[in-house]
Each structure stands twice: as C-alpha cells, then as structure tokens.
C-alpha cells in the first residue's frame, strides 16, 4: 500500500513538471511566432534639402515724381549712366537733364512758368492769372546724387509764388494815382490806332503785387490777325515796314514812362533801332511777341493797378493804388 502511494506521488510530480515545460514552450513559441509574423516598420526617408540659392541683388532704380500728381516723370538706373565709375560725368548728365526739365526743350515745355498777373474785369471781379513756378535745378541734382547709391522715389523741388497782394485790398487799389504818362497818335491811321487800343485794353486793370514781375508780351499775348490786330507801320532793322500789330510799342513805351516814375526794377527793356515820335529819344520800350519784351519788377513795397485810358488820338496810362498804400509807397529800389 505504501509503495503504491509513493508511485502515484512520483507520477503526479512528473506530470506537473511535464505540464510546466509545455506551458513555457508554448509561451516561447508565441514570442518567436510574433517576431516572425510582425515585421518591423522601416523609418520614413527624410527628403534631401535643396541647396539655398543666393538672391541676386536688385538693381538700384530712381523714380522722379511730380509732387502734385505723384506721376513718374522719369525712371533711370544710375549705374547705367556711369554712377560709381565716373560720378563727375554722371553728375553733368543729371544737370543737363534737370535744365531741360526746368526750362523746356524743343520737344516739351519746361516746368518753369512765369507769373501771369491777375486782372479786374468790367464787373469788378478778379480774373485769376497763374502763379510763378520754379523748378530748382541744383536742388534736384543734389537729390538725385544722394539717391543714386540707394535708389527710391524723389519729388521734383517745385516752388510756387502767388501774386503779392491781398484780395480784400483789391477794391481800393484804384483810389489814387501815384504816376501817369500820356502819348499821342494819329487816330486817322486806323490800323495803328486799333493795335494801340487792343494792346492797351490787354494791360488795363492788371494788378501788380509786391515783388511781382510784369511781362508785356506775356500779358498782351500774340499781336496777330487771329487776335484782331491789323497791318500798320513798324520799325524793323532801322526801317519802317508794314506788319501786323504795328503800334503796340507805343503802348509799351507809354507804360514804361509811367512806371519809371515809381523807381521799379527792370528785368528786360530794349530800344527801337530808330527814334520814335511819341516819346523822347531813349524813352521808348520796343516789344515783339516771341522776341524783345518789356519786363519790370514791382519794388515799390506796395501793390498797384495799371489803368489805361484810350481816347481820340491819346493814350494815358496811370498807376494807381489805395490811399492806405500810398502812405507807405516808396520810390526807388
């Protein structure tokens, strides 16, 4: 009985050992099986970085703008014009360009504009002229030279000057005459008389402000048949010849003798090549549209009005101002 019990004990122990061995093997088999059936995931390939390209430097460009409209007047590359290699030649080219831009060329008008003075019409209302505009060439050249190294936008240095009078004083400018002069002509010479009349009317009631420059040619305009002027005798190269507008020099000469009493400053004045009979020798002022002009600057310190009185064979020109301004009027420069 004891032997049988021992035998079964040994048999039971062996069965436990055998079962444990099978269990371990099964677990190992599962691990191996897992490693075989589940392949490892390969890492993603990283994209190759392209080498960075060096950016080419942008060309230096200058844009010249109209300060009023902001339109581009001109664009250019300084390096193409010699900047950086021959700055002296480059500057001369800019100076030449600035001069043409200011004063105009055969192809285009310049930015510089002479003042067209205001005028009082028959109803006492002001007919506006135009201000004086100057393009400062040296300042423009300096701006371009400074910008040539870096580029960018620059504006034209335009300077505007309005007429030197206050509109509220306009109504009193005719109060008192501070100078006048009268010349005579033969009223039976119809063409010449008409030309004197038209040119006198053109300068009548012109307001000349303090510091303003009066231009006869600019104020009167073309003395041609399209503007009503007629054929009359005029002096050309020391000869009396027929020409449209003959006689307007009597108007300009009469005006000269009137304003000369004020001590104004003369900008431009020319004599005829022959003596004229309506003023003393040397007291004339010849004019021709597109040619000789009569210009003066108002240096009296006060604004004044040019008044013309055309009559039967006479032309009288007065310079008038207000009573207030008469007290501070100064004769001479």
Sine and cosine of phi, psi and omega as CSV:
sin_phi,cos_phi,sin_psi,cos_psi,sin_omega,cos_omega
0.00,0.00,-0.68,0.74,0.01,-1.00
-0.90,0.43,-0.68,0.74,0.00,-1.00
-0.88,0.48,-0.64,0.77,-0.02,-1.00
-0.92,0.40,-0.65,0.76,0.01,-1.00
-0.89,0.46,-0.67,0.75,0.02,-1.00
-0.89,0.46,-0.68,0.73,-0.03,-1.00
-0.87,0.49,-0.70,0.72,-0.02,-1.00
-0.94,0.35,-0.53,0.85,0.04,-1.00
-0.90,0.44,-0.73,0.68,0.00,-1.00
-0.88,0.48,-0.66,0.75,-0.02,-1.00
-0.89,0.45,-0.61,0.79,-0.01,-1.00
-0.92,0.38,-0.66,0.75,0.00,-1.00
-0.90,0.43,-0.68,0.73,0.00,-1.00
-0.89,0.46,-0.64,0.77,0.01,-1.00
-0.90,0.43,-0.59,0.81,0.04,-1.00
-0.91,0.42,-0.69,0.72,0.00,-1.00
-0.89,0.46,-0.70,0.72,-0.01,-1.00
-0.89,0.45,-0.64,0.77,0.02,-1.00
-0.91,0.42,-0.65,0.76,0.01,-1.00
-0.89,0.46,-0.63,0.77,0.00,-1.00
-0.90,0.43,-0.64,0.77,0.01,-1.00
-0.92,0.39,-0.63,0.78,0.00,-1.00
-0.90,0.44,-0.69,0.72,-0.01,-1.00
-0.90,0.44,-0.67,0.75,-0.02,-1.00
-0.90,0.43,-0.65,0.76,0.00,-1.00
-0.88,0.47,-0.65,0.76,0.01,-1.00
-0.91,0.43,-0.66,0.75,0.02,-1.00
-0.91,0.42,-0.67,0.74,0.01,-1.00
-0.86,0.52,-0.65,0.76,-0.01,-1.00
-0.90,0.44,-0.62,0.79,-0.01,-1.00
-0.91,0.41,-0.72,0.70,0.00,-1.00
-0.90,0.44,-0.69,0.72,0.00,-1.00
-0.86,0.50,-0.65,0.76,0.02,-1.00
-0.88,0.47,-0.64,0.77,-0.01,-1.00
-0.93,0.38,-0.51,0.86,-0.06,-1.00
-0.99,0.17,-0.68,0.73,-0.13,-0.99
-1.00,0.10,-0.29,0.96,-0.01,-1.00
-0.91,-0.42,1.00,-0.02,-0.03,-1.00
-0.92,0.39,0.52,-0.85,0.00,-1.00
-0.95,0.33,0.62,-0.78,0.00,-1.00
-0.97,0.25,0.80,-0.60,-0.01,-1.00
-0.98,0.22,0.63,-0.78,0.02,-1.00
-0.91,0.41,0.59,-0.81,0.04,-1.00
-0.90,0.43,0.58,-0.81,0.02,-1.00
-0.98,0.20,0.74,-0.67,0.04,-1.00
-0.98,0.18,0.74,-0.67,0.00,-1.00
-0.91,0.41,0.59,-0.80,0.01,-1.00
-0.96,0.27,0.75,-0.67,0.01,-1.00
-0.97,0.23,0.76,-0.65,0.06,-1.00
-0.97,0.26,0.61,-0.79,0.02,-1.00
-0.91,0.42,0.70,-0.71,-0.02,-1.00
-0.94,0.35,0.73,-0.68,0.03,-1.00
-1.00,0.05,0.68,-0.74,0.05,-1.00
-0.97,0.26,0.78,-0.62,0.00,-1.00
-0.95,0.32,0.71,-0.70,0.04,-1.00
-0.96,0.29,0.67,-0.74,-0.01,-1.00
-0.90,0.44,0.68,-0.73,0.01,-1.00
-0.95,0.31,0.61,-0.79,0.01,-1.00
-0.92,0.39,0.56,-0.83,0.03,-1.00
-0.99,0.15,0.86,-0.52,-0.05,-1.00
-0.83,-0.55,0.64,-0.77,0.08,-1.00
-0.92,-0.39,0.77,-0.64,0.10,-1.00
-0.93,-0.36,0.84,-0.55,0.04,-1.00
-0.99,-0.16,0.84,-0.55,-0.13,-0.99
-0.93,-0.37,0.53,-0.85,0.20,-0.98
-0.97,0.24,0.85,-0.53,-0.08,-1.00
-0.91,0.41,-0.34,0.94,-0.02,-1.00
-1.00,0.05,-0.71,0.71,-0.06,-1.00
-0.98,-0.17,-0.28,0.96,-0.09,-1.00
0.92,0.40,0.22,0.98,0.07,-1.00
-0.95,0.30,0.52,-0.86,0.05,-1.00
-0.98,0.19,0.87,-0.49,0.03,-1.00
-0.99,0.15,-0.65,0.76,-0.02,-1.00
-0.35,-0.93,0.60,-0.80,0.13,-0.99
-0.82,-0.58,0.67,-0.74,0.03,-1.00
-0.44,-0.90,0.35,-0.94,0.04,-1.00
-0.98,-0.19,0.93,-0.37,-0.04,-1.00
-0.83,0.56,-0.62,0.79,-0.06,-1.00
-0.90,0.44,-0.53,0.85,0.01,-1.00
-0.95,0.30,-0.29,0.96,-0.01,-1.00
-0.98,-0.21,0.12,0.99,0.09,-1.00
0.97,-0.26,0.00,1.00,0.00,-1.00
-0.91,0.41,0.72,-0.70,-0.02,-1.00
1.00,-0.10,-0.36,0.93,0.03,-1.00
-0.89,-0.45,-0.61,0.79,0.03,-1.00
-0.57,-0.82,0.98,0.20,-0.08,-1.00
-0.91,0.42,-0.48,0.87,-0.02,-1.00
-0.92,0.38,-0.72,0.69,0.05,-1.00
-0.91,0.41,-0.63,0.77,0.02,-1.00
-0.87,0.50,-0.70,0.72,0.00,-1.00
-0.90,0.44,-0.63,0.78,0.01,-1.00
-0.90,0.43,-0.60,0.80,0.04,-1.00
-0.91,0.41,-0.64,0.77,0.02,-1.00
-0.92,0.40,-0.65,0.76,0.03,-1.00
-0.89,0.46,-0.66,0.75,0.03,-1.00
-0.90,0.44,-0.68,0.73,0.01,-1.00
-0.90,0.43,-0.68,0.74,-0.01,-1.00
-0.90,0.44,-0.62,0.78,0.02,-1.00
-0.89,0.46,-0.72,0.69,0.02,-1.00
-0.90,0.43,-0.58,0.81,0.01,-1.00
-0.92,0.38,-0.61,0.79,-0.03,-1.00
-0.97,0.23,-0.74,0.67,-0.17,-0.99
-0.99,-0.15,-0.21,0.98,0.02,-1.00
1.00,-0.06,0.32,-0.95,0.04,-1.00
-0.76,-0.65,-0.04,-1.00,0.05,-1.00
-0.91,0.42,-0.41,0.91,-0.06,-1.00
-1.00,-0.04,-0.46,0.89,-0.08,-1.00
-0.50,-0.87,0.52,-0.85,0.04,-1.00
-0.95,0.30,0.38,-0.93,0.01,-1.00
-1.00,0.03,0.15,-0.99,0.04,-1.00
-0.98,0.21,-0.44,0.90,0.02,-1.00
-0.90,0.43,0.72,-0.69,0.03,-1.00
-0.68,-0.73,0.76,-0.65,0.09,-1.00
-0.96,0.27,0.47,-0.88,-0.02,-1.00
-0.94,0.34,0.73,-0.69,0.19,-0.98
-0.97,-0.22,0.89,-0.45,-0.15,-0.99
-0.95,0.30,0.47,-0.88,0.06,-1.00
-0.94,0.34,0.38,-0.92,-0.02,-1.00
-0.65,-0.76,0.51,-0.86,0.07,-1.00
-0.99,-0.12,0.80,-0.60,-0.02,-1.00
-1.00,0.09,-0.07,-1.00,-0.06,-1.00
-0.90,0.43,-0.37,0.93,0.00,-1.00
-0.99,-0.10,0.13,0.99,0.01,-1.00
0.99,0.17,0.19,0.98,0.02,-1.00
-1.00,-0.10,0.48,-0.87,-0.02,-1.00
-0.99,0.13,0.78,-0.62,0.18,-0.98
-1.00,-0.08,0.93,-0.36,-0.09,-1.00
-0.94,0.35,0.68,-0.74,0.11,-0.99
-1.00,-0.03,-0.69,-0.73,0.03,-1.00
-0.69,-0.73,0.58,-0.81,0.04,-1.00
-0.96,0.28,0.30,-0.95,0.11,-0.99
-0.98,0.20,0.73,-0.69,0.01,-1.00
-0.81,-0.58,0.77,-0.64,0.01,-1.00
-0.79,-0.61,0.77,-0.63,0.16,-0.99
-1.00,-0.08,0.91,-0.40,-0.02,-1.00
-0.96,0.27,0.97,-0.23,-0.10,-0.99
-0.90,0.44,-0.71,0.70,-0.05,-1.00
-0.90,0.45,-0.61,0.79,0.02,-1.00
-0.93,0.37,-0.62,0.78,0.04,-1.00
-0.90,0.45,-0.69,0.72,0.02,-1.00
-0.87,0.49,-0.68,0.73,0.01,-1.00
-0.89,0.46,-0.66,0.75,0.02,-1.00
-0.89,0.46,-0.67,0.74,-0.01,-1.00
-0.91,0.41,-0.68,0.73,-0.01,-1.00
-0.88,0.47,-0.65,0.76,0.01,-1.00
-0.92,0.40,-0.59,0.80,-0.05,-1.00
-0.99,0.13,-0.22,0.98,-0.11,-0.99
-0.91,0.41,-0.40,0.92,-0.01,-1.00
-1.00,0.09,-0.39,0.92,-0.10,-1.00
-0.84,-0.54,-0.34,0.94,-0.05,-1.00
0.99,0.17,-0.10,-1.00,0.04,-1.00
0.89,-0.46,-0.14,-0.99,-0.03,-1.00
-0.99,-0.16,0.66,-0.75,0.13,-0.99
-0.73,-0.68,0.54,-0.84,-0.01,-1.00
-0.97,-0.22,0.56,-0.83,0.05,-1.00
-0.89,0.46,0.73,-0.68,0.06,-1.00
-0.99,0.16,0.99,0.11,0.00,-1.00
-0.99,-0.12,0.72,-0.69,0.00,-1.00
-0.85,-0.53,0.79,-0.61,-0.08,-1.00
-0.93,-0.37,0.69,-0.72,0.02,-1.00
-0.81,-0.58,0.86,-0.52,0.05,-1.00
-1.00,0.09,0.28,-0.96,0.04,-1.00
-0.88,0.48,0.61,-0.79,-0.12,-0.99
-1.00,0.05,0.87,0.49,0.11,-0.99
-0.52,-0.85,0.37,-0.93,0.06,-1.00
-0.99,-0.10,0.74,-0.68,-0.05,-1.00
-0.88,0.47,-0.48,0.88,0.00,-1.00
-0.94,0.35,-0.29,0.96,0.03,-1.00
-1.00,-0.01,-0.12,0.99,-0.12,-0.99
-0.84,0.54,-0.66,0.75,-0.08,-1.00
-0.91,0.42,-0.39,0.92,-0.06,-1.00
-0.99,-0.15,-0.04,1.00,-0.11,-0.99
-0.92,0.39,-0.32,0.95,-0.01,-1.00
-1.00,-0.09,0.22,0.97,-0.15,-0.99
-0.93,0.37,-0.64,0.77,-0.11,-0.99
-0.61,-0.79,0.63,-0.78,0.04,-1.00
-1.00,0.06,0.77,-0.63,0.03,-1.00
-0.96,-0.29,-0.13,0.99,0.09,-1.00
-0.24,-0.97,0.45,-0.89,0.06,-1.00
-0.34,-0.94,0.37,-0.93,0.05,-1.00
-0.42,-0.91,0.59,-0.81,-0.05,-1.00
-0.80,-0.61,0.69,-0.73,0.14,-0.99
-0.82,-0.57,0.31,-0.95,-0.02,-1.00
-0.85,-0.53,0.45,-0.89,0.01,-1.00
-0.56,-0.83,0.24,-0.97,0.01,-1.00
-1.00,0.09,0.96,-0.27,-0.07,-1.00
-0.93,0.37,-0.25,0.97,0.02,-1.00
-0.97,0.24,-0.29,0.96,0.07,-1.00
-1.00,0.10,1.00,-0.07,-0.21,-0.98
-0.87,0.48,-0.76,0.65,-0.08,-1.00
-0.86,0.50,-0.73,0.68,-0.02,-1.00
-0.92,0.40,-0.66,0.75,0.01,-1.00
-0.87,0.49,-0.66,0.75,0.00,-1.00
-0.90,0.43,-0.64,0.77,0.00,-1.00
-0.91,0.42,-0.63,0.78,0.07,-1.00
-0.90,0.44,-0.69,0.72,-0.02,-1.00
-0.88,0.48,-0.73,0.68,-0.04,-1.00
-0.90,0.43,-0.69,0.73,-0.02,-1.00
-0.94,0.34,-0.56,0.83,0.05,-1.00
-0.92,0.40,-0.65,0.76,0.02,-1.00
-0.91,0.42,-0.55,0.83,-0.03,-1.00
-0.91,0.42,-0.52,0.85,-0.02,-1.00
-0.98,-0.17,-0.02,1.00,-0.02,-1.00
-0.94,0.35,0.70,-0.71,0.04,-1.00
0.91,0.42,0.44,0.90,0.12,-0.99
-0.98,0.20,0.74,-0.67,0.03,-1.00
-1.00,-0.07,0.85,-0.53,0.04,-1.00
-0.94,-0.33,0.98,-0.22,-0.03,-1.00
-0.97,0.26,0.19,-0.98,0.03,-1.00
-0.87,0.49,0.82,-0.57,0.00,-1.00
0.99,0.12,-0.10,1.00,0.01,-1.00
-0.94,0.33,0.47,-0.88,0.10,-0.99
-0.95,-0.32,0.84,-0.54,0.05,-1.00
-1.00,-0.04,0.75,-0.66,0.09,-1.00
-0.87,-0.49,0.85,-0.53,0.00,-1.00
-0.90,0.44,-0.75,0.67,-0.04,-1.00
-0.89,0.46,-0.67,0.74,-0.02,-1.00
-0.93,0.37,-0.57,0.82,-0.02,-1.00
-0.97,0.24,-0.70,0.71,-0.05,-1.00
-0.98,0.19,-0.63,0.78,-0.03,-1.00
0.99,0.10,-0.15,-0.99,-0.04,-1.00
-0.90,0.44,0.77,-0.64,0.03,-1.00
-0.99,-0.12,0.91,0.41,-0.03,-1.00
-0.89,-0.45,0.07,-1.00,-0.05,-1.00
-0.90,0.43,-0.48,0.88,0.02,-1.00
-0.90,0.44,-0.40,0.92,0.02,-1.00
-0.97,-0.24,0.27,0.96,0.11,-0.99
1.00,-0.04,0.01,1.00,-0.03,-1.00
-0.98,0.21,0.50,-0.87,-0.12,-0.99
-0.88,-0.47,0.17,-0.98,0.00,-1.00
-0.97,0.24,0.72,-0.69,0.05,-1.00
-0.37,-0.93,0.18,-0.98,-0.01,-1.00
-0.94,0.34,0.65,-0.76,0.08,-1.00
-0.56,-0.83,0.35,-0.94,-0.04,-1.00
-1.00,-0.06,0.84,-0.54,0.06,-1.00
-0.71,-0.70,0.88,-0.47,0.03,-1.00
0.78,0.63,0.78,0.63,0.07,-1.00
0.91,0.41,0.37,0.93,0.03,-1.00
-0.74,-0.67,0.53,-0.85,0.11,-0.99
-1.00,0.03,0.87,-0.49,-0.01,-1.00
-0.74,-0.67,0.32,-0.95,0.08,-1.00
-0.99,0.17,0.70,-0.71,0.04,-1.00
-0.38,-0.93,0.51,-0.86,0.03,-1.00
-0.93,0.38,0.80,-0.60,0.03,-1.00
0.99,-0.12,0.04,1.00,0.03,-1.00
-0.84,0.54,0.77,-0.64,0.00,-1.00
0.90,-0.44,-0.31,0.95,-0.03,-1.00
-0.93,0.38,-0.35,0.94,0.02,-1.00
-0.93,0.35,-0.36,0.93,0.09,-1.00
-0.93,0.37,-0.59,0.81,0.05,-1.00
-0.91,0.41,-0.74,0.68,-0.02,-1.00
-0.91,0.40,-0.58,0.82,0.01,-1.00
-0.94,0.33,-0.62,0.79,0.05,-1.00
-0.89,0.45,-0.66,0.75,0.03,-1.00
-0.89,0.45,-0.67,0.74,0.01,-1.00
-0.85,0.52,-0.72,0.70,-0.04,-1.00
-0.93,0.37,-0.39,0.92,0.07,-1.00
-0.98,0.21,-0.79,0.61,-0.07,-1.00
-0.96,0.29,-0.34,0.94,0.01,-1.00
-0.91,0.42,-0.37,0.93,0.05,-1.00
-0.95,0.31,-0.28,0.96,-0.03,-1.00
-1.00,0.01,-0.27,0.96,-0.06,-1.00
0.97,0.24,0.60,0.80,0.03,-1.00
-0.95,0.32,0.21,-0.98,0.03,-1.00
-0.99,-0.14,0.76,-0.65,-0.07,-1.00
-1.00,-0.04,0.76,-0.65,0.04,-1.00
-1.00,-0.06,-0.66,0.75,0.02,-1.00
-0.47,-0.88,0.72,-0.70,0.02,-1.00
-0.37,-0.93,0.69,-0.72,-0.03,-1.00
-0.71,-0.70,0.49,-0.87,0.09,-1.00
-0.99,-0.13,0.39,-0.92,0.15,-0.99
-0.93,0.36,0.33,-0.94,0.06,-1.00
-0.98,0.17,-0.21,0.98,0.10,-1.00
-0.78,-0.63,0.37,-0.93,0.08,-1.00
-0.94,0.33,0.53,-0.85,0.03,-1.00
-0.92,-0.39,0.39,-0.92,-0.13,-0.99
-1.00,-0.02,-0.17,0.99,-0.11,-0.99
-1.00,-0.04,-0.18,0.98,0.10,-1.00
-0.65,-0.76,0.29,-0.96,0.03,-1.00
-0.91,0.42,0.43,-0.90,0.02,-1.00
-0.82,0.58,0.72,-0.70,0.01,-1.00
0.99,0.11,-0.01,1.00,-0.03,-1.00
-0.95,-0.31,0.34,0.94,-0.01,-1.00
-0.98,-0.18,0.26,-0.96,0.05,-1.00
-0.61,-0.80,0.99,-0.15,-0.04,-1.00
-0.98,0.21,0.55,-0.83,0.00,-1.00
-0.64,-0.77,0.40,-0.92,0.09,-1.00
-0.31,-0.95,0.84,-0.55,-0.07,-1.00
-0.86,0.50,0.81,-0.59,-0.08,-1.00
1.00,0.05,-0.03,1.00,-0.01,-1.00
-0.73,-0.68,-0.73,-0.68,-0.01,-1.00
-0.85,0.53,0.64,-0.77,-0.03,-1.00
-0.78,-0.63,0.34,-0.94,0.15,-0.99
-0.91,-0.42,0.91,-0.41,-0.03,-1.00
-0.76,-0.65,0.66,-0.76,0.10,-0.99
-0.64,-0.77,0.38,-0.92,0.03,-1.00
-0.94,-0.35,0.70,-0.71,0.00,-1.00
-0.98,0.21,0.98,-0.20,0.01,-1.00
-0.94,-0.33,0.36,0.93,-0.05,-1.00
-0.99,0.17,-0.29,0.96,-0.03,-1.00
1.00,-0.02,-0.08,1.00,0.01,-1.00
-0.68,-0.73,0.48,-0.88,0.12,-0.99
-0.97,0.25,0.48,-0.88,0.04,-1.00
-0.57,-0.82,0.18,-0.98,-0.06,-1.00
-0.89,-0.46,0.72,-0.70,0.11,-0.99
-1.00,-0.02,0.83,-0.56,-0.04,-1.00
-0.85,-0.52,0.81,-0.58,0.02,-1.00
-0.92,-0.38,0.66,-0.75,0.04,-1.00
-0.83,-0.56,0.96,-0.28,-0.02,-1.00
-0.99,-0.11,0.82,-0.57,-0.02,-1.00
-0.77,-0.63,-0.28,-0.96,-0.01,-1.00
-0.97,0.22,1.00,-0.01,0.02,-1.00
0.99,0.11,0.16,0.99,0.03,-1.00
-0.70,-0.71,0.51,-0.86,0.13,-0.99
-0.76,-0.65,0.88,-0.48,0.03,-1.00
-0.91,-0.42,0.74,-0.68,0.05,-1.00
-0.85,-0.52,0.82,-0.58,0.03,-1.00
-0.93,-0.37,0.51,-0.86,0.17,-0.99
-0.93,-0.38,0.87,-0.49,-0.12,-0.99
-0.84,-0.54,0.42,-0.91,0.07,-1.00
-0.49,-0.87,-0.07,-1.00,0.00,-1.00
-1.00,0.08,0.33,-0.94,0.04,-1.00
-0.87,0.49,-0.60,0.80,0.02,-1.00
-0.89,0.45,-0.72,0.69,-0.03,-1.00
-0.95,0.32,-0.47,0.88,0.01,-1.00
-0.87,0.50,-0.55,0.83,-0.03,-1.00
-0.93,0.36,-0.46,0.89,-0.01,-1.00
-0.95,-0.30,0.06,1.00,0.02,-1.00
-0.88,0.47,0.69,-0.73,0.03,-1.00
-0.83,-0.56,0.79,-0.62,0.03,-1.00
-1.00,0.04,0.66,-0.75,-0.01,-1.00
0.98,-0.21,0.21,-0.98,-0.06,-1.00
-0.98,0.20,0.00,0.00,0.00,0.00
